[in-house]
Amino acid sequence: MGGAAALEKLVPVLLAFGGGVLLARRKTVPAEASKAFSDYAFLFAVPCYLFGNIYASDLAALFDWRAIGGYAAAAALAAVIVAAGAVAYGRREPRDVALRVMAGVQVNTAYFAVPVFITVFGTAAPIFPVLLFQVCVLSLVVIALMELGRDGPAGLGPGRRLGRAAAASLVTPLVLACNAGILLNLLSVRVPAVVLDGAAFVGDSASPVALFALGLHLGGTGLGLRDTTREELALIGFKCLVFPLLAWVVCGALFGVRGEWLAYLVLIAAMPTPQNLFIFAQRYDVGVGLSAAVVIKSSLVSLLLLPLWLQTVLP
């Protein structure tokens, strides 16, 4: 795909995102409203989109186990590299290490990858298996490390705290929607057309609303680029450049993934750090400032690099 074609694909993304930034800067729409838009997208619109599309998908084609295995291997290797780098940088506390692993390896699926894939490919289906892997495996690893480093209330041991946190991560609307779509698909349960049409109607709003919310947030908070620390630069560079290159090499060279799936996995890996990083940082009281900076700045860097990745990985 040429540079002009790649930019054309991103015009809707830039329009929705840029509109949010502009309106927040001009104070036409308060930046605080970004939470309401984000909650709508995360808790309702994106789950509706995921449910309807997974239910109607060919699961045999959707869950390409070679591709998923390659991505999992790349993510595991990336996690080891980030953890080793954090320890070498002097981070010894489990929560500190876990936070940096999440910043460097997890991707923003709901607010960034889904709208970008819908705009570029017309579907976000390739994201579904990676989303499940990220929530059911990567998030559990991060939660385990966070819980190990936190003092729990009296009478509640690390095992019970870990169990509660893991259960909470598995009942988020995104995961429930994915699992419901898979289960009904496998059981060949007939879902009324009116329900699917309603889910599609709501789901179609997920992409522009999520991007608009991100634009509002960035437009309101601004970017203190001059205050960027070396650690922030390292995490952002790893997330936006090293991890997608690592996914390309591991998935393509070691697992033999080719064609569209290789492009999908590289682009997914190139997505920014998820907003959940900030939520985890607040919950476990660790690296709150670092997490906020990495989420915001990696979002901007990923958006700027998207035309390059599209031109590189797409035929």
Summary of the structure (lengths in Angstrom):
residues: 315
radius of gyration: 19.1
end to end distance: 5.2
largest distance: 60.9
contacts: 1103
relative contact order: 0.20
helix: 80%
strand: 0%
